[in-house]
Amino acid sequence: MLLLLGLFVLRWVVHFALFSDGVAVAEIAGIDAGAVLVLVLSFALGPNVGRHFGSITLYFVIVGLAIAGVGYLAEVIRYRHLSLMSAFITIMGAGAGLCLATRTWNQAIWITGLLAIGGASYGLTRVHQPFDALVIASPYVLSAIVFVITGARRGSAHAVAG
């Protein structure tokens, strides 16, 4: 989690250095706060997805309502473009949460998490230029890959030791 926060700060600095727009950095920081909330919810509910009846529906209702809430707040506070951007960023947060919840390579949640991040990154390229979308998506993509590798390796080490 500290890795993700460090990548956020690095992205805010790079974004300000490249575009010299403090308001945009503050907007992205606010959306990142909402995405971290979605990430925590996704991490908490992710291991249960697919284990019992209704778990997928429960996950999508809880995480989906959080994503919709962040988007609605962004639209009310600023404008529709920020709401659209917040949708993709919070979906990446949900994907990173699923990747953080990964414990073994056989779990399908890390694949779902990486697919969510990939789809949301593509969605950002429909809203922004590809380089801008890369700057915005980079903390989520890098942290999700690290979460999957370290989580699966840690889970595999416990399976071998146990």
N, C-alpha and C positions, 0 to 999 in steps of 0.2 A: 504494500500500500504506500509505503514511503517512496518507492520507485515511481509510482504514478504521480504522487504529489510533486516530486522533484522534476519529472518530465513536464508537468503543468507549468511550473515556474519557468523552466527553460523555454517552453513554447511561448509564454507570455512575453518574455524578454525578447525572443527572436521576432515575434509578431510586432512588437513595438519598434524594434530596430529596423525591420523591413518596411513597415507600412506607416510608421509614425502616427498612429491613431490610438490615443489613450482610451477613447470611448469604446472602440471595438475590443480592446483588451479587457476592459471592465465588463463588457457584455459577455465575452467568452468566459471570463472568470465566474460570472454568475451562472452561466449555463453549466460550467464544469462542476459547480457546487451541486446543482440539481442532478447531474450525471453521477456524481459520487454517491448521492442518496440512492439512485437507481442501481448503481453497482453494488452497494451494500445489500439492498433487497434481493438482487439477483444472486449474490453470493450466498445469502441465507436460505433462499428457496431453491437454488439450483440443484443441490444434491438430491432433493426429493422428487425432482421432475422425472416422471416415468416409473416411479416406485409403487404408487398406489393410485386407485381410481380417483380421477378428478385433479390429480396433481398438476397436470399440464394446464388445465383450465384455471386453477388457482394461481399458478405462476403468472399466466398471461393477464389475468384480471388485476392482480396486485401490482405487478411491474408495469403493465399497460396503463393503469390509472396514474401511476407515478409519472410515466412519460408524458401522458396527456396533461397532467397538472403542470409540469415544467413548461410545456409548450404553450398552454393557455396563459400562464403567468408571463412568459416572454412576449406573447402577443398583446396582452393588456398593458404591460409596462412600456414596451417599445413599439414594435410593429410586426407585421406578418412575416417578413423575411427572417427576422430573428427567431420567430416561432418555428418556421420551417427548418432553419439551421439547428435549433435546439432539439427537434425531433431526431435528426440524424446523430447528433452528439450523444443524446441520452440512449439511443439504441446502441451506440458503441459502448456506452457505460454498462448497459445490460449484458452485452457480449463479453466485455472484460470481466464482469462479475461471474459469468458462467465459466470463463477460463480460470479465474481465481479459485473456483470451487472444484476444479479438476483434481482428482487424486490418483487415477490410473489411466493408462492409455486406452483401456477398453471402454471408458465412459464416453457416451456420445455428446455430453454437454460441451466439451471443449470444441468439438466440430461445429456445433450449433453456435457457440460463442464467436468463433472465428468467422463463420458465415455471416453472422449479424454485423460484425465489424467490417467485413468486406463489402456487404451490401450498403451499409450506411456510408462507407467511404466513397463508394460509387455515387450514392445519392448526393453527397456533398459536391462532387464534380459537376452535377447538374445545376447546382445553386451557385457555385463559385468556379473560378478558374482552377485547373488541375493543381497548380503549384500552391495556391491558397488552400485548397482542400487538403493537400498533403501536409501543410503546416498545421492545420486544425486537427487532422486525424492522427498525426504521428504519435502523440503520447499513448493513445488507446491501442494502436497497432503494436507498438513496441512492448508495452506492458502486458498485453494479452499473450504475446508470444513468450515472454519471460514467465508469466504465470503458468502457462501450459507446460513448459519445459520443466520448471522447478517443481510444480505440483505433481506432475506425473512421475518425475524422478523420485520425489519424496515418497509418494504413495507406493511406488515399486520397491523402494528400499525397505519400507515397513512390511510389505508383503513377503519379501525375501527373508527379512530378519524374524518375522513372526511365524 
